[in-house]
Every structure is written in structure tokens, then in C-alpha cells.
């Protein structure tokens, strides 16, 4: 479980987060949604420590994360897996080397042990016979699978995904969504996904938090979201669905 209390973040004179309170459940798919500029990406990056909070607290299973010594933060970071938008793979390293990267950084495994773990993770994301290929030699969907394999290499307690479906076609997006959900449930990970993909909301959203102008504006699940009378959330859903239909028409 991850909990944030009264989280505030400002850049220059702009208040981006206005006192966010939220609990992200273990073994569940927790989605953060909101329009561009709403603060959802800042919230995600603040929770994992890429941004320092101005006020408030972040707890990982009741352990305070922000404001602690770097040694303690490093221990919690070893328990975090991150899937960055676009995959963020190293272009000069092979698929296998990319997955081995966190093992090189945080473990004292032998080379063979790291290679065995990397192969296990690649098999888990159903990506085989790609070990010696470079990111430029594989598709966008395969790159996302490599990114997920790298994220779970350290067997993390917490999994973060920043727009995991960005740049993918609808069918591949569904495959990636289902893969993330399967892995989260299998390993009982606290999973937080930052997304604007309404298909993800409908299909895998166990818990959804809608951010509006730096505030937590709505909270619920994927069965409740279409019955809400929240004006701003309904406008966001309608705009997202309209955009999806337009993109679908463009592809015909």
C-alpha cells in the first residue's frame, strides 16, 4: 500500500498539487487520470521521488519516504519498478542488457544469475528470441514488453507506469494493459498507472483517481465512473471518447 497525505508541489509561482490525499491499494491497479496539465504526472513523479514535495508525506507500507536519509530512500527504490513513457530503453544495449540493468545496479548477482533472471522476466512478458536485438530492431509493443520485464527484474513490491500505452495501437494497448494487470495480481504489487486511455480505465481500473487542476476531484472504480455527476470528470470522459472515435475514423 502507498499513501500520500496533503501532498503539495509548486514550480516557481504555479501551484501544481494542492494537498492531495490518496491511498493506493496493494495488489490492485490504481489509475491516475486527468487532462494534460492537471498535475497527474507531477503526482506520479513526486510519489517515486523524482520531485521533492513542498508539503505533505508519502508512505510506502507505513514507511515515510520523503524527507528520509538517502540510504533509506535507496532501499525503498530497490522495491520500485518503473515503466517510463515510451519505454526509455537504452538504444546502445540489447534487450537482454536492458533487462539486466537494474540487476547490475542493485544486486551482487553473478553474471549468469543476472542473465537467468533477465530471461525469466522476458519469458514472463511473452518475449522470447529477442535477447540480442536492439530496441530499434523491435516494435513499439515489444519495447513496452521489454520495459515491463526490466521493471519487474528486481521483483518489486511497487510498480509505476507512466502512460504505458502511449504510441501503441488499440489492440497492442489492450495486450499491454492485460499483461500489467496479470503481473500486478500475480506478484501482489501496489501498481499505479498514469493514463488518459479510457479503455484502460474501463478494463483494468480497480481504483481510479481523477486529478483536476492539482486537486483530487473524484475517486472510485471503473463501474462507478460512468455514473458520476462530477461535471469536470464527465467532460473529460466525453472528450476522451470523442478523440478515440476520431482517431479510429482516421485509421479507416
N, C-alpha and C positions, 0 to 999 in steps of 0.2 A: 504494500500500500504506500502511496505517496500522498502527502497532504501539504497544501500551501495555505498560509494564513496571512491575510491582509497584505498581499503582495503588491508593492508599488514600484514603478520604474519610470524614470524620466530621462529624456535625452534633450539636453540644452533646456529650453523653456517648455518643451512639449511633454505633457504627462501622458505616457503610453499605457501604463497599467494603473488602475485606480482602486487598489485594495481588493485584489482577487482572493476569494476563499473557495477552496475546492478540495475534494477527496477523490483520488483515482484508485479504483479497486484492483486488488491483486487477482490475476487470472482472467481479467476482463479486458475488452477492447474499449478504451476510453478515447473518445474523439473530441478534439477541439476544432470547432468550425467558426467561420466568420469571414466577412468580406475583406479584401485587401486593405491593409492599414488599420484593421480593427485591434491589433495587438496580439493576435493568436501566435504568431511566430516568435515574438518577443517573450511571450509567456513560456513557450516551449524551451527556448534557449536560456531563459532565466532559471527554469527548473533544473536543467542539466549543468548549470554553472558557467555557460559561455558568456552570460551577462551577470554582473553582480547586482543584487537587489538594493534598492534605496531604503525600503522599509519592508518589514514582514519576515516570515520564516518559512523554510522548506524542510519537510521531514521525510526521510526515507525509512519506513518501518520504525517510526518514532525516534529516529536518529536525526538530530539537527544537522543540516547540510551546509547552509550558508553561514558565513562568519566563523567557521571552524578552521583549524590548522590545516595546512596543505597536505600533510601526511594523512590525516583522517579523510580529507576530501578525495585523495588519490585512492584510498581503499574503497570508498563508495563508487568512484568512477570505474573501478575494475568490475563492478557489478552491473554496469550500464552498457547496453548495446545500442548503437545509433545507426539508423538508415537515413542518410542525408538525401535531400532533394537532388535528383539527377544521379544518385549513386555515389558520387565523389570517389570513384576508384582511381588508383594510381595508374596513369597511362603507360608508364615505363615498366610496370610489373605485370606478371602473368596473373591469370585468375587465381591460381593456387597461392602465389605470393601475396596477393591482396588479402586473401582469407587468413593467411598466416601472420599478417602484420600485427594485430593485437596480441597474438601469442608471443611474438618477438618482443613486444614492448613490456608485457606484464607478467610473463611466466619464465621459468627456468627449465622448460621442457627441452629435451634433446631435439635435434632437427627431425629425426624420424617420428618422434611423438607429435611434434607440431604438424608435420605433413599428414600423419594419420588423422589427427583431429580436423584438419582442413578438409580432407577427403570425406570424412564423416559428415561435416556440415554441408559440403557441396551435394552429397548424396541426399541429405535431408531436404534440400530445396529442389531436388529432382534435376540436378545439373551434373551430368557426367560427360567424360571425354572432352572437357573444355579446359582442363588444368593448365595446359601450356599455351593457351590462346591469350592474347592481349585484349583489353577492353574494346579497342577499336575493331576487333575482329568478331565481335558478338553483337547480338541485337540489344535494343533497349530493355526488353523484358528480361533477357538473360543477365544483363548488367545489374538489374534490380535484384535478381536472384543471388548474384554474387555478393551484392551489398548486404542482403539479409544473412547469407552464410557467414560473412565477416562479422556481422553484428552479434551472431549467436555463438561465435567461436569460443568465447570465454564463459559460455553457459550462464548468461546474465540473469539477474533477478528482475531487471527492469529493461524494457525495450521501448525506444523512442523512434518514431518515423516522421520525417518532415516531408509532406506531400509525396508519399511513395508511388502514387500513380501519375505523377507529373510526366507528360510527354508520351504516355502509353495509350494505345488504342483501347476501346472499351472492353474487348474480350480479354486482353492481357491484364488490364486493370482488375478485372474480376478474379483472374487466376492469382495475382499478387495479393489481393485482399484475402482470399481464402487461405493462401499459404501463411500469411501473417497470423490470421485467426487460429489456424491449426497449431502453429508453433507456440503461440501465446498460451493456448489451453493445455497443450502437451507438457510444457515446462512451467506452467502456472506463473507466468510472468506478468508483472504490472506493465501494461502496454498503453502508451499514449501516442496517438496519431494526430498530427496537424493536417487537416484536409479541407478541400472545398468540394470534393467529389460526393454528390448526393447519393450515388449508388453505394458508396462505402457506408454512408450514413444508414441507408435502408437495410443493407445486407449484413453488416458486421458491427453496427454501433450498439454495444451493450449499454454504454453510458455516453451521453453527448453533452458537451458544454458549449454554449453559443456565446461568443465574445462580441460585444458591440461597444465601440468607442472606448475600449480599455476597461469595460465592466463585464462581469459575468451577468448576462442578460436573461439566460434561460438554462435550465438543466433538466434532463430527462433521458428517456431511451428512444429507440427507433420506432416504437409503437405509439409513443405519445407525441412525437414531434409534429405529425401532420394534423393533430387535433388541438394544437395550441392556439390561443387567441393573442399571442405575442405578435404585435404588428410588425416589428422590425424583423423578427425571425421569419414570419410568413413572406415578407418582401424578399428576404434573402433566398428562401427556398424557391419562390416563384422565379426569381431572376436566374438561379442556378439551373432549374429545369428548362427554362426558355433557352438559355445558352446551349445546353446539351442538345436540345432539339435542332437548333440552328447548325451546330457542328455536324450533327448526323445528316442533315439535309445537304450540307456542303460536301460530304463524303459520298453521296449517292451519284 
